[in-house]
Amino acid sequence: MDHPSVICPGDHAVWRADKMGKTTLFQSSRLLVGLNAFEPGQFHALHVHAGMDKLYQVIEGEGLLVLEGREVPMKAGELAVAPDGVPHGIRNASDHRLLVLAILAPAP
Amino acid sequence: MDHPSVICPGDHAVWRADKMGKTTLFQSSRLLVGLNAFEPGQFHALHVHAGMDKLYQVIEGEGLLVLEGREVPMKAGELAVAPDGVPHGIRNASDHRLLVLAILAPAP
């Protein structure tokens, strides 16, 4: 996609029956702007990025931000930052689709 | 603010009568997550970041993405990326408040 252009993230979501769907909206060496699409029950397991900060934003639905030893509810419009070295994941424990913007700096 | 924590961006907006209000939600060397709050008529003039990519997302209201020679409407939920070296700005030409998430990688 050419930039700058105005993007409605929901138009670019990829939904998969077998696992979380991923889309890249923008990527450079500095920044990755992606979408993670979770059908009910799907998840992205606890993981860590070395040397990268990650920003999540819920675009549609509601999910659980998975941290070490706890899960924190997030709903559409809310953000969370997992700084370098902080384990994090996402789980869709709801009955509806969950779409999350996932931003990494720098890009992996 | 400690991270990871769930953030509702609208709770952190700073609105100013004289010019665009700015808030920082997260900052590291890699990533700046900020809010730009525009009362009707307020703007952030065309500017360039050297060596940084910028992502805008409209959180509330509608605005104009200012580019060289044109202005592109953006409404709540929409994104735009201004890659390194691409001049960009924002203008609130509406009668309502405009709140924009502004993400820079790396941080200035």
Backbone of each chain as ProteinMPNN parsed JSONL, in Angstrom:
{"seq_chain_A": "MDHPSVICPGDHAVWRADKMGKTTLFQSSRLLVGLNAFEPGQFHALHVHAGMDKLYQVIEGEGLLVLEGREVPMKAGELAVAPDGVPHGIRNASDHRLLVLAILAPAP", "coords_chain_A": {"N_chain_A": [[0.845, -1.2, 0.0], [0.52, 2.248, -0.777], [2.004, 5.071, 0.883], [1.753, 8.369, 2.297], [-1.492, 7.124, 2.974], [-4.969, 6.969, 3.691], [-6.145, 4.649, 5.962], [-8.501, 2.224, 6.705], [-8.52, 0.119, 9.237], [-10.043, -2.246, 9.663], [-10.804, -3.058, 7.111], [-8.714, -4.513, 6.175], [-8.301, -6.786, 7.586], [-7.433, -10.196, 8.109], [-9.049, -13.154, 8.493], [-8.776, -16.288, 9.948], [-9.592, -19.746, 10.093], [-8.038, -21.578, 11.445], [-6.034, -20.39, 13.031], [-4.811, -17.343, 14.623], [-5.099, -14.576, 12.429], [-2.84, -12.665, 10.413], [-1.862, -9.416, 9.296], [0.073, -7.074, 7.476], [0.255, -3.634, 7.626], [1.985, -1.528, 7.336], [5.478, -1.361, 6.898], [8.751, -0.668, 7.839], [12.291, -0.346, 8.512], [12.165, 0.809, 10.958], [9.615, 0.639, 12.021], [6.79, -1.425, 12.436], [3.534, -1.878, 11.447], [0.865, -3.697, 12.186], [-1.912, -6.04, 11.908], [-3.703, -8.139, 14.065], [-5.893, -10.748, 13.958], [-8.419, -12.32, 15.662], [-10.424, -15.061, 15.883], [-13.207, -16.206, 17.932], [-11.869, -17.769, 20.805], [-9.292, -17.995, 19.776], [-5.74, -17.231, 20.11], [-2.687, -15.451, 20.914], [0.172, -16.606, 22.04], [1.949, -16.068, 25.126], [4.824, -14.119, 24.755], [8.072, -12.664, 24.063], [9.679, -9.711, 22.889], [12.908, -8.975, 21.915], [14.693, -6.077, 22.394], [12.745, -4.476, 21.294], [9.832, -2.382, 21.408], [6.349, -2.833, 21.978], [3.163, -1.882, 20.906], [-0.203, -2.36, 21.566], [-3.482, -2.053, 20.26], [-6.899, -2.332, 20.718], [-9.102, -2.773, 18.124], [-11.566, -3.774, 17.379], [-14.086, -5.466, 19.143], [-13.454, -7.411, 22.149], [-10.783, -8.373, 24.323], [-8.264, -10.317, 26.044], [-5.407, -9.14, 27.565], [-2.538, -10.842, 27.856], [-0.375, -11.412, 30.439], [2.504, -12.13, 32.505], [1.314, -14.371, 34.745], [-1.155, -13.137, 34.926], [-4.25, -11.919, 33.424], [-5.53, -9.27, 31.571], [-8.426, -7.442, 30.95], [-9.246, -5.942, 27.793], [-10.796, -3.543, 25.746], [-12.448, -2.324, 22.717], [-10.738, 0.447, 21.425], [-8.98, 0.759, 23.502], [-5.55, 0.864, 24.641], [-2.34, -0.756, 25.068], [1.006, -0.933, 26.18], [3.712, -3.039, 25.698], [6.714, -2.973, 26.882], [10.141, -3.43, 25.768], [11.312, -6.623, 26.486], [9.255, -7.352, 28.202], [7.084, -9.93, 28.811], [4.218, -10.851, 26.841], [0.909, -11.365, 25.532], [-2.114, -12.183, 23.674], [-5.536, -12.973, 24.068], [-8.558, -14.224, 22.844], [-11.276, -14.495, 24.552], [-13.888, -14.133, 24.188], [-17.211, -14.237, 22.637], [-17.153, -13.139, 20.186], [-15.58, -11.711, 17.23], [-12.227, -10.492, 17.472], [-10.211, -7.8, 16.875], [-7.0, -6.548, 16.608], [-4.678, -3.955, 16.646], [-1.259, -4.108, 16.112], [1.766, -2.867, 16.932], [5.136, -2.544, 16.311], [8.314, -1.408, 17.333], [11.764, -1.139, 17.038], [11.054, -2.579, 13.729], [10.705, -6.168, 13.486]], "CA_chain_A": [[0.0, 0.0, 0.0], [1.285, 3.496, -0.797], [1.846, 5.912, 2.069], [0.604, 8.286, 3.186], [-2.86, 6.953, 2.504], [-5.83, 6.758, 4.851], [-6.389, 3.211, 6.082], [-9.495, 1.752, 7.67], [-7.865, -1.17, 9.504], [-10.951, -3.38, 9.535], [-10.881, -3.489, 5.712], [-7.529, -5.298, 5.83], [-8.171, -7.936, 8.487], [-7.47, -11.556, 7.552], [-9.591, -14.055, 9.516], [-8.457, -17.675, 9.631], [-10.288, -20.694, 10.962], [-7.105, -22.433, 12.193], [-5.235, -19.626, 14.007], [-4.818, -15.896, 14.467], [-4.707, -14.049, 11.116], [-1.938, -11.511, 10.504], [-1.751, -8.538, 8.138], [0.995, -5.95, 7.644], [-0.255, -2.4, 7.017], [3.165, -0.709, 7.01], [6.718, -1.868, 7.475], [10.076, -0.135, 7.518], [13.219, -0.858, 9.525], [11.875, 1.482, 12.234], [8.229, 0.526, 12.477], [5.874, -2.386, 11.816], [2.144, -1.674, 11.833], [0.181, -4.905, 11.754], [-3.207, -6.391, 12.473], [-3.89, -9.507, 14.517], [-7.338, -11.018, 13.928], [-8.681, -13.496, 16.494], [-11.767, -15.617, 16.022], [-13.419, -16.616, 19.325], [-11.039, -18.865, 21.264], [-7.91, -17.924, 19.282], [-4.831, -16.502, 21.002], [-1.272, -15.294, 20.601], [0.722, -17.03, 23.322], [2.921, -15.215, 25.82], [6.121, -14.072, 24.079], [8.874, -11.469, 24.359], [10.495, -9.164, 21.798], [14.179, -8.435, 22.435], [15.1, -4.815, 21.768], [11.605, -3.833, 20.615], [8.633, -2.069, 22.174], [5.13, -3.178, 21.24], [1.906, -1.219, 21.276], [-1.447, -2.993, 21.118], [-4.737, -1.315, 20.401], [-8.068, -3.103, 20.285], [-9.87, -2.082, 17.083], [-12.937, -4.311, 17.355], [-14.306, -6.556, 20.082], [-12.757, -7.32, 23.427], [-9.851, -9.471, 24.512], [-7.478, -10.336, 27.275], [-3.97, -8.925, 27.461], [-1.928, -11.902, 28.654], [0.909, -11.042, 31.043], [2.955, -13.229, 33.359], [0.531, -14.583, 35.95], [-2.481, -12.501, 34.953], [-4.859, -11.521, 32.161], [-6.178, -7.986, 31.8], [-9.38, -7.188, 29.866], [-9.099, -4.765, 26.928], [-11.915, -3.423, 24.799], [-12.199, -1.461, 21.555], [-10.255, 1.797, 21.721], [-7.955, 0.777, 24.546], [-4.16, 0.621, 24.274], [-1.39, -1.212, 26.088], [2.371, -1.026, 25.695], [4.611, -4.047, 26.287], [8.076, -2.52, 26.58], [11.234, -4.387, 25.56], [11.598, -7.602, 27.531], [8.069, -7.686, 29.004], [6.297, -10.959, 28.129], [2.835, -10.425, 26.58], [0.145, -12.113, 24.54], [-3.512, -11.749, 23.553], [-6.453, -14.118, 23.99], [-9.965, -13.878, 22.619], [-12.138, -15.358, 25.363], [-15.274, -13.69, 23.971], [-17.972, -14.951, 21.6], [-17.134, -12.306, 18.985], [-14.257, -11.467, 16.659], [-11.354, -9.524, 18.136], [-9.207, -7.275, 15.942], [-6.021, -5.797, 17.397], [-3.547, -3.318, 15.962], [-0.025, -4.493, 16.809], [2.806, -1.961, 16.416], [6.455, -2.882, 16.842], [9.384, -0.475, 17.007], [11.827, -1.2, 15.584], [10.426, -3.761, 13.138], [11.497, -7.398, 13.715]], "C_chain_A": [[0.879, 1.248, 0.0], [1.015, 4.299, 0.466], [2.336, 7.302, 1.732], [-0.706, 8.046, 2.433], [-3.695, 6.652, 3.735], [-6.313, 5.313, 4.833], [-7.493, 2.973, 7.1], [-9.08, 0.33, 8.038], [-8.778, -2.376, 9.303], [-11.048, -3.918, 8.112], [-9.76, -4.46, 5.353], [-7.355, -6.541, 6.698], [-8.237, -9.24, 7.697], [-7.895, -12.486, 8.68], [-9.342, -15.479, 9.069], [-9.161, -18.59, 10.607], [-9.31, -21.408, 11.892], [-6.3, -21.703, 13.253], [-5.379, -18.144, 13.734], [-4.358, -15.485, 13.062], [-3.856, -12.802, 11.269], [-1.912, -10.729, 9.194], [-0.704, -7.48, 8.457], [0.443, -4.742, 6.899], [0.885, -1.482, 6.586], [4.373, -1.377, 7.618], [7.915, -1.113, 6.937], [11.033, -0.77, 8.514], [12.849, -0.343, 10.911], [10.569, 1.048, 12.869], [7.491, -0.561, 11.707], [4.482, -2.108, 12.351], [1.363, -2.856, 11.282], [-1.166, -5.067, 12.411], [-3.17, -7.844, 12.892], [-5.391, -9.747, 14.667], [-7.611, -12.362, 14.609], [-10.154, -13.879, 16.408], [-11.965, -16.019, 17.492], [-12.557, -17.834, 19.678], [-9.589, -18.794, 20.799], [-7.052, -17.04, 20.197], [-3.455, -16.35, 20.366], [-0.566, -15.513, 21.929], [1.758, -16.03, 23.847], [4.281, -15.295, 25.12], [6.814, -12.757, 24.421], [9.558, -11.02, 23.075], [11.758, -8.562, 22.409], [14.519, -7.163, 21.669], [14.002, -4.097, 21.036], [10.535, -3.488, 21.642], [7.413, -2.38, 21.322], [3.938, -2.421, 21.803], [0.752, -2.026, 20.708], [-2.578, -1.976, 21.205], [-5.874, -2.201, 19.91], [-8.897, -2.236, 19.331], [-11.339, -2.494, 17.147], [-13.021, -5.439, 18.365], [-13.614, -6.321, 21.41], [-11.908, -8.558, 23.627], [-9.18, -9.391, 25.851], [-6.016, -10.114, 26.915], [-3.324, -9.916, 28.419], [-0.56, -11.422, 29.135], [1.353, -12.218, 31.905], [2.062, -13.285, 34.595], [-0.807, -13.882, 36.01], [-2.945, -12.156, 33.55], [-5.696, -10.274, 32.436], [-7.147, -7.713, 30.656], [-9.063, -5.898, 29.117], [-10.271, -4.732, 25.976], [-11.587, -2.399, 23.719], [-11.811, -0.057, 22.006], [-9.138, 1.833, 22.74], [-6.591, 0.334, 24.002], [-3.432, -0.077, 25.404], [-0.026, -1.293, 25.434], [3.085, -2.147, 26.446], [6.022, -3.615, 25.937], [9.007, -3.716, 26.383], [11.383, -5.321, 26.754], [10.414, -8.01, 28.377], [7.233, -8.723, 28.248], [4.826, -10.537, 28.002], [2.214, -11.349, 25.546], [-1.267, -11.576, 24.515], [-4.37, -13.005, 23.459], [-7.87, -13.606, 23.783], [-10.839, -14.882, 23.358], [-13.606, -14.999, 25.166], [-15.953, -14.538, 22.895], [-17.949, -14.205, 20.27], [-15.705, -12.172, 18.47], [-13.53, -10.361, 17.417], [-10.288, -9.099, 17.129], [-8.305, -6.31, 16.708], [-4.947, -5.233, 16.478], [-2.294, -3.641, 16.786], [1.128, -3.726, 16.152], [4.117, -2.301, 17.098], [7.483, -1.849, 16.396], [10.664, -0.9, 17.739], [11.158, -2.455, 15.061], [11.318, -4.986, 13.38], [12.392, -7.706, 12.501]], "O_chain_A": [[1.883, 1.293, 0.711], [-0.067, 4.218, 1.046], [3.269, 7.427, 0.938], [-0.986, 8.671, 1.411], [-3.175, 6.132, 4.722], [-6.82, 4.822, 3.825], [-7.424, 3.464, 8.226], [-9.267, -0.584, 7.235], [-8.331, -3.418, 8.823], [-11.341, -5.097, 7.915], [-9.842, -5.153, 4.339], [-6.37, -7.266, 6.557], [-9.001, -9.365, 6.74], [-7.206, -12.603, 9.694], [-9.66, -15.842, 7.937], [-9.314, -18.271, 11.786], [-9.683, -21.803, 12.996], [-5.918, -22.297, 14.261], [-5.987, -17.736, 12.745], [-3.349, -15.985, 12.566], [-4.11, -11.975, 12.144], [-1.937, -11.317, 8.112], [-0.608, -7.035, 9.601], [0.192, -4.806, 5.696], [0.771, -0.751, 5.602], [4.306, -1.903, 8.729], [8.069, -0.942, 5.727], [10.632, -1.643, 9.283], [13.173, -0.97, 11.919], [10.419, 1.079, 14.09], [7.555, -0.615, 10.478], [4.266, -2.102, 13.563], [1.214, -3.004, 10.069], [-1.522, -4.34, 13.338], [-2.663, -8.692, 12.158], [-6.073, -9.039, 15.409], [-7.102, -13.401, 14.189], [-11.026, -13.111, 16.814], [-10.984, -16.156, 18.224], [-12.524, -18.812, 18.931], [-8.733, -19.468, 21.372], [-7.569, -16.217, 20.953], [-3.116, -17.039, 19.404], [-0.69, -14.697, 22.842], [2.35, -15.26, 23.09], [4.823, -16.38, 24.916], [6.208, -11.853, 24.997], [9.969, -11.85, 22.264], [11.68, -7.734, 23.317], [14.62, -7.175, 20.442], [14.273, -3.201, 20.236], [10.35, -4.207, 22.624], [7.434, -2.213, 20.102], [3.742, -2.338, 23.015], [0.727, -2.34, 19.518], [-2.618, -1.146, 22.113], [-5.812, -2.751, 18.81], [-9.329, -1.135, 19.672], [-12.237, -1.666, 16.99], [-12.124, -6.279, 18.436], [-13.241, -5.199, 21.752], [-12.252, -9.648, 23.17], [-9.476, -8.528, 26.677], [-5.46, -10.811, 26.067], [-3.528, -9.849, 29.631], [0.303, -11.069, 28.331], [0.628, -13.207, 32.015], [2.054, -12.355, 35.401], [-1.527, -13.996, 37.002], [-2.151, -12.105, 32.611], [-6.463, -10.222, 33.397], [-6.74, -7.747, 29.495], [-8.667, -4.896, 29.714], [-10.692, -5.766, 25.457], [-10.578, -1.697, 23.797], [-12.47, 0.544, 22.855], [-8.42, 2.828, 22.838], [-6.493, -0.445, 23.054], [-3.849, -0.005, 26.56], [0.089, -1.676, 24.27], [3.064, -2.195, 27.676], [6.486, -3.856, 24.823], [8.702, -4.843, 26.773], [11.556, -4.874, 27.888], [10.534, -8.922, 29.196], [6.726, -8.434, 27.164], [4.258, -9.947, 28.922], [2.913, -12.022, 24.788], [-1.596, -10.634, 25.237], [-3.97, -13.989, 22.837], [-8.319, -12.679, 24.457], [-11.111, -15.974, 22.859], [-14.472, -15.495, 25.887], [-15.342, -15.44, 22.321], [-18.644, -14.59, 19.33], [-14.745, -12.476, 19.178], [-14.144, -9.426, 17.93], [-9.554, -9.933, 16.598], [-8.777, -5.383, 17.366], [-4.385, -5.942, 15.643], [-2.28, -3.467, 18.004], [1.423, -3.915, 14.972], [4.194, -2.341, 18.326], [7.521, -1.462, 15.228], [10.644, -1.01, 18.965], [10.737, -3.307, 15.844], [12.539, -4.859, 13.468], [13.125, -8.695, 12.509]]}, "seq_chain_B": "MDHPSVICPGDHAVWRADKMGKTTLFQSSRLLVGLNAFEPGQFHALHVHAGMDKLYQVIEGEGLLVLEGREVPMKAGELAVAPDGVPHGIRNASDHRLLVLAILAPAP", "coords_chain_B": {"N_chain_B": [[3.408, 6.767, 33.651], [2.938, 3.344, 34.498], [3.964, 0.416, 32.661], [3.285, -2.857, 31.325], [0.084, -1.38, 31.069], [-3.433, -0.963, 30.82], [-4.726, 1.447, 28.711], [-6.981, 4.037, 28.28], [-7.18, 6.16, 25.762], [-8.574, 8.623, 25.532], [-8.92, 9.473, 28.148], [-6.624, 10.778, 28.798], [-6.231, 13.017, 27.329], [-5.188, 16.363, 26.687], [-6.625, 19.413, 26.509], [-6.323, 22.532, 25.01], [-6.904, 26.049, 24.949], [-5.413, 27.757, 23.401], [-3.719, 26.442, 21.572], [-2.964, 23.314, 19.851], [-3.147, 20.566, 22.08], [-0.789, 18.484, 23.763], [0.082, 15.174, 24.766], [2.069, 12.689, 26.328], [1.981, 9.239, 26.177], [3.57, 7.002, 26.228], [7.074, 6.581, 26.199], [10.132, 5.666, 24.834], [13.512, 5.078, 23.716], [12.983, 3.954, 21.297], [10.325, 4.317, 20.59], [7.636, 6.589, 20.547], [4.575, 7.258, 21.964], [1.975, 9.28, 21.578], [-0.56, 11.823, 22.206], [-2.465, 14.058, 20.285], [-4.43, 16.825, 20.675], [-7.028, 18.586, 19.32], [-8.829, 21.463, 19.355], [-11.781, 22.827, 17.68], [-10.725, 24.306, 14.65], [-8.021, 24.339, 15.314], [-4.607, 23.319, 14.515], [-1.833, 21.301, 13.327], [0.936, 22.265, 11.833], [2.252, 21.608, 8.518], [4.984, 19.445, 8.521], [8.177, 17.751, 8.795], [9.714, 14.69, 9.752], [12.974, 13.716, 10.304], [14.447, 10.688, 9.615], [12.554, 9.236, 10.965], [9.506, 7.361, 11.245], [6.022, 8.065, 11.141], [2.938, 7.336, 12.641], [-0.432, 8.071, 12.428], [-3.528, 7.997, 14.158], [-6.941, 8.532, 14.158], [-8.741, 9.125, 17.024], [-10.993, 10.299, 18.085], [-13.612, 12.188, 16.666], [-13.247, 14.097, 13.577], [-10.824, 14.866, 11.062], [-8.406, 16.628, 9.007], [-5.87, 15.243, 7.125], [-2.943, 16.729, 6.455], [-1.111, 17.154, 3.596], [1.526, 17.673, 1.169], [0.206, 20.011, -0.904], [-2.369, 18.959, -0.757], [-5.304, 17.967, 1.148], [-6.52, 15.411, 3.176], [-9.431, 13.795, 4.193], [-9.934, 12.343, 7.424], [-11.37, 10.047, 9.683], [-12.691, 8.945, 12.909], [-11.04, 6.05, 13.98], [-9.603, 5.608, 11.688], [-6.372, 5.253, 10.1], [-3.132, 6.645, 9.247], [0.042, 6.585, 7.687], [2.941, 8.488, 7.803], [5.749, 8.211, 6.22], [9.317, 8.384, 6.869], [10.612, 11.495, 6.001], [8.411, 12.394, 4.566], [6.378, 15.13, 4.243], [3.88, 16.237, 6.556], [0.808, 16.992, 8.294], [-1.873, 18.015, 10.532], [-5.255, 19.066, 10.583], [-7.982, 20.522, 12.204], [-10.876, 21.007, 10.88], [-13.437, 20.842, 11.582], [-16.496, 21.19, 13.575], [-16.192, 20.064, 15.994], [-14.357, 18.515, 18.709], [-11.169, 17.057, 18.036], [-9.296, 14.208, 18.381], [-6.176, 12.721, 18.226], [-4.078, 9.962, 17.887], [-0.609, 9.859, 17.959], [2.16, 8.411, 16.744], [5.558, 7.843, 16.917], [8.484, 6.475, 15.485], [11.91, 5.953, 15.327], [11.738, 7.421, 18.684], [11.711, 11.03, 18.955]], "CA_chain_B": [[2.486, 5.633, 33.77], [3.61, 2.049, 34.412], [3.587, -0.412, 31.518], [2.037, -2.699, 30.588], [-1.19, -1.111, 31.723], [-4.421, -0.69, 29.784], [-4.873, 2.899, 28.625], [-8.057, 4.596, 27.452], [-6.471, 7.389, 25.409], [-9.363, 9.83, 25.775], [-8.776, 9.902, 29.547], [-5.344, 11.469, 28.979], [-6.143, 14.16, 26.419], [-5.068, 17.718, 27.237], [-7.239, 20.355, 25.564], [-5.865, 23.895, 25.277], [-7.635, 27.056, 24.175], [-4.531, 28.546, 22.528], [-3.121, 25.636, 20.508], [-3.057, 21.867, 20.014], [-2.614, 20.02, 23.325], [0.011, 17.26, 23.562], [0.286, 14.284, 25.903], [2.877, 11.497, 26.045], [1.471, 8.042, 26.848], [4.719, 6.102, 26.403], [8.259, 7.002, 25.459], [11.436, 5.025, 24.986], [14.327, 5.527, 22.579], [12.471, 3.318, 20.078], [8.901, 4.534, 20.321], [6.878, 7.607, 21.282], [3.126, 7.162, 21.764], [1.446, 10.54, 22.09], [-1.895, 12.269, 21.816], [-2.608, 15.445, 19.865], [-5.83, 17.199, 20.89], [-7.305, 19.779, 18.523], [-10.136, 22.119, 19.387], [-12.141, 23.263, 16.326], [-9.868, 25.341, 14.078], [-6.596, 24.159, 15.629], [-3.886, 22.528, 13.517], [-0.398, 21.047, 13.447], [1.346, 22.652, 10.479], [3.052, 20.689, 7.709], [6.349, 19.304, 9.025], [8.847, 16.503, 8.401], [10.621, 14.086, 10.728], [14.121, 13.097, 9.629], [14.85, 9.407, 10.181], [11.466, 8.67, 11.781], [8.195, 7.133, 10.639], [4.949, 8.496, 12.035], [1.604, 6.778, 12.435], [-1.556, 8.789, 13.027], [-4.837, 7.354, 14.193], [-7.975, 9.383, 14.738], [-9.407, 8.48, 18.155], [-12.311, 10.934, 18.286], [-13.867, 13.301, 15.758], [-12.732, 13.96, 12.222], [-9.845, 15.894, 10.752], [-7.788, 16.593, 7.691], [-4.445, 14.923, 7.047], [-2.365, 17.748, 5.577], [0.048, 16.699, 2.831], [1.926, 18.733, 0.249], [-0.718, 20.287, -1.995], [-3.725, 18.429, -0.605], [-5.761, 17.602, 2.489], [-7.283, 14.172, 3.047], [-10.248, 13.602, 5.396], [-9.758, 11.154, 8.277], [-12.358, 10.016, 10.768], [-12.358, 8.07, 14.034], [-10.709, 4.667, 13.631], [-8.73, 5.523, 10.516], [-4.925, 5.399, 10.282], [-2.293, 7.035, 8.107], [1.471, 6.574, 7.99], [3.821, 9.425, 7.094], [7.094, 7.644, 6.344], [10.488, 9.258, 6.933], [10.828, 12.467, 4.925], [7.158, 12.817, 3.922], [5.756, 16.211, 5.014], [2.522, 15.915, 6.99], [0.243, 17.789, 9.377], [-3.276, 17.689, 10.84], [-6.062, 20.268, 10.79], [-9.372, 20.282, 12.607], [-11.769, 21.941, 10.185], [-14.809, 20.502, 11.989], [-17.045, 21.958, 14.698], [-16.082, 19.23, 17.187], [-13.001, 18.166, 19.101], [-10.468, 16.027, 17.274], [-8.218, 13.607, 19.172], [-5.38, 11.912, 17.312], [-2.922, 9.25, 18.416], [0.554, 10.156, 17.112], [3.189, 7.433, 17.123], [6.815, 8.08, 16.209], [9.523, 5.464, 15.67], [12.176, 6.002, 16.764], [11.29, 8.649, 19.345], [12.546, 12.191, 18.612]], "C_chain_B": [[3.27, 4.325, 33.659], [3.1, 1.265, 33.203], [4.015, -1.844, 31.808], [0.856, -2.358, 31.495], [-2.162, -0.745, 30.61], [-4.793, 0.793, 29.861], [-6.086, 3.219, 27.762], [-7.585, 5.985, 27.028], [-7.254, 8.662, 25.719], [-9.238, 10.366, 27.202], [-7.554, 10.787, 29.755], [-5.197, 12.698, 28.091], [-6.016, 15.458, 27.203], [-5.566, 18.68, 26.168], [-6.823, 21.764, 25.965], [-6.625, 24.864, 24.392], [-6.732, 27.699, 23.128], [-3.92, 27.759, 21.379], [-3.337, 24.158, 20.807], [-2.439, 21.422, 21.34], [-1.887, 18.71, 23.067], [0.151, 16.476, 24.865], [1.191, 13.148, 25.452], [2.341, 10.331, 26.859], [2.585, 7.032, 27.12], [5.88, 6.682, 25.628], [9.467, 6.154, 25.841], [12.291, 5.591, 23.865], [13.741, 5.053, 21.252], [11.127, 3.835, 19.62], [8.364, 5.669, 21.183], [5.406, 7.427, 20.938], [2.519, 8.403, 22.408], [0.04, 10.802, 21.614], [-1.806, 13.731, 21.389], [-4.093, 15.792, 19.913], [-6.093, 18.563, 20.246], [-8.725, 20.271, 18.798], [-10.492, 22.539, 17.949], [-11.239, 24.408, 15.857], [-8.39, 25.148, 14.35], [-5.941, 23.207, 14.62], [-2.454, 22.267, 13.969], [0.139, 21.219, 12.031], [2.214, 21.57, 9.829], [4.492, 20.653, 8.228], [6.896, 17.933, 8.61], [9.656, 15.995, 9.588], [11.742, 13.384, 9.965], [14.462, 11.79, 10.349], [13.803, 8.757, 11.06], [10.242, 8.416, 10.901], [7.13, 7.531, 11.643], [3.639, 7.82, 11.636], [0.595, 7.667, 13.152], [-2.756, 7.86, 13.103], [-5.831, 8.316, 14.822], [-8.731, 8.578, 15.796], [-10.842, 9.008, 18.286], [-12.446, 12.077, 17.291], [-13.385, 13.017, 14.354], [-11.818, 15.131, 11.903], [-9.347, 15.759, 9.339], [-6.314, 16.258, 7.854], [-3.866, 15.873, 6.008], [-1.118, 17.174, 4.924], [0.458, 17.842, 1.913], [0.877, 18.859, -0.86], [-2.098, 19.694, -1.863], [-4.027, 18.115, 0.856], [-6.718, 16.422, 2.342], [-8.108, 13.975, 4.312], [-9.927, 12.292, 6.104], [-10.795, 11.204, 9.38], [-11.969, 8.954, 11.803], [-12.137, 6.636, 13.544], [-9.745, 4.552, 12.476], [-7.28, 5.855, 10.866], [-4.304, 6.037, 9.052], [-0.848, 7.006, 8.576], [2.148, 7.644, 7.147], [5.241, 8.881, 7.253], [8.141, 8.767, 6.417], [10.545, 10.203, 5.723], [9.571, 12.963, 4.244], [6.5, 13.911, 4.774], [4.291, 15.892, 5.331], [2.1, 16.874, 8.101], [-1.19, 17.361, 9.59], [-4.011, 19.011, 11.047], [-7.47, 19.861, 11.193], [-10.256, 21.357, 11.997], [-13.223, 21.687, 10.576], [-15.263, 21.399, 13.137], [-16.907, 21.193, 16.017], [-14.617, 18.975, 17.51], [-12.463, 17.013, 18.269], [-9.311, 15.51, 18.13], [-7.5, 12.582, 18.301], [-4.235, 11.253, 18.092], [-1.769, 9.474, 17.433], [1.713, 9.307, 17.61], [4.425, 7.672, 16.271], [7.814, 6.978, 16.53], [10.707, 5.796, 14.773], [11.659, 7.306, 17.365], [12.232, 9.797, 18.973], [13.644, 12.416, 19.657]], "O_chain_B": [[4.165, 4.208, 32.823], [1.956, 1.429, 32.778], [5.026, -2.042, 32.481], [0.662, -2.968, 32.546], [-1.741, -0.262, 29.559], [-5.127, 1.316, 30.925], [-6.202, 2.727, 26.64], [-7.585, 6.904, 27.847], [-6.669, 9.668, 26.122], [-9.424, 11.558, 27.442], [-7.452, 11.473, 30.772], [-4.152, 13.349, 28.099], [-6.648, 15.635, 28.244], [-5.012, 18.756, 25.071], [-6.956, 22.147, 27.128], [-6.951, 24.559, 23.245], [-7.213, 28.139, 22.083], [-3.631, 28.326, 20.326], [-3.827, 23.793, 21.875], [-1.338, 21.849, 21.687], [-2.325, 17.91, 22.239], [0.32, 17.06, 25.935], [1.092, 12.692, 24.313], [2.253, 10.413, 28.084], [2.55, 6.302, 28.11], [5.703, 7.213, 24.531], [9.769, 5.961, 27.018], [11.853, 6.484, 23.139], [13.969, 5.668, 20.21], [10.808, 3.806, 18.431], [8.601, 5.712, 22.391], [5.03, 7.441, 19.766], [2.546, 8.557, 23.629], [-0.487, 10.108, 20.743], [-1.154, 14.541, 22.048], [-4.913, 15.134, 19.273], [-5.458, 19.56, 20.589], [-9.7, 19.577, 18.508], [-9.611, 22.603, 17.092], [-11.02, 25.369, 16.595], [-7.567, 25.754, 13.662], [-6.611, 22.408, 13.967], [-1.939, 22.925, 14.873], [-0.161, 20.424, 11.142], [2.819, 20.739, 10.506], [5.139, 21.692, 8.361], [6.155, 17.073, 8.134], [10.219, 16.787, 10.343], [11.485, 12.558, 9.089], [14.732, 11.79, 11.55], [14.108, 7.834, 11.816], [9.977, 9.149, 9.948], [7.306, 7.359, 12.849], [3.287, 7.746, 10.459], [0.751, 7.976, 14.333], [-2.971, 7.035, 12.215], [-5.583, 8.853, 15.902], [-9.281, 7.512, 15.518], [-11.774, 8.253, 18.561], [-11.507, 12.848, 17.093], [-13.143, 11.87, 13.978], [-12.007, 16.24, 12.403], [-9.794, 14.903, 8.574], [-5.598, 16.903, 8.62], [-4.241, 15.835, 4.836], [-0.183, 16.758, 5.608], [-0.205, 18.879, 1.889], [0.683, 17.937, -1.652], [-2.934, 19.885, -2.746], [-3.124, 18.012, 1.686], [-7.61, 16.433, 1.494], [-7.549, 13.985, 5.409], [-9.681, 11.268, 5.466], [-11.068, 12.263, 9.945], [-11.041, 8.172, 11.594], [-12.944, 6.09, 12.792], [-9.125, 3.505, 12.293], [-6.999, 6.62, 11.789], [-4.865, 5.982, 7.957], [-0.547, 7.357, 9.717], [1.957, 7.705, 5.933], [5.865, 9.068, 8.298], [7.878, 9.92, 6.075], [10.529, 9.76, 4.575], [9.645, 13.872, 3.417], [6.104, 13.647, 5.909], [3.562, 15.354, 4.498], [2.94, 17.487, 8.76], [-1.678, 16.454, 8.918], [-3.462, 19.956, 11.614], [-8.069, 18.968, 10.595], [-10.371, 22.465, 12.521], [-14.137, 22.249, 9.973], [-14.514, 22.255, 13.608], [-17.44, 21.62, 17.041], [-13.742, 19.197, 16.673], [-13.202, 16.119, 17.857], [-8.451, 16.283, 18.553], [-8.123, 11.696, 17.716], [-3.524, 11.91, 18.852], [-1.933, 9.302, 16.225], [2.184, 9.461, 18.737], [4.344, 7.7, 15.043], [7.978, 6.59, 17.686], [10.532, 5.913, 13.56], [11.198, 8.19, 16.642], [13.412, 9.57, 18.705], [14.437, 13.349, 19.528]]}, "name": "protein", "num_of_chains": 2, "seq": "MDHPSVICPGDHAVWRADKMGKTTLFQSSRLLVGLNAFEPGQFHALHVHAGMDKLYQVIEGEGLLVLEGREVPMKAGELAVAPDGVPHGIRNASDHRLLVLAILAPAPMDHPSVICPGDHAVWRADKMGKTTLFQSSRLLVGLNAFEPGQFHALHVHAGMDKLYQVIEGEGLLVLEGREVPMKAGELAVAPDGVPHGIRNASDHRLLVLAILAPAP"}
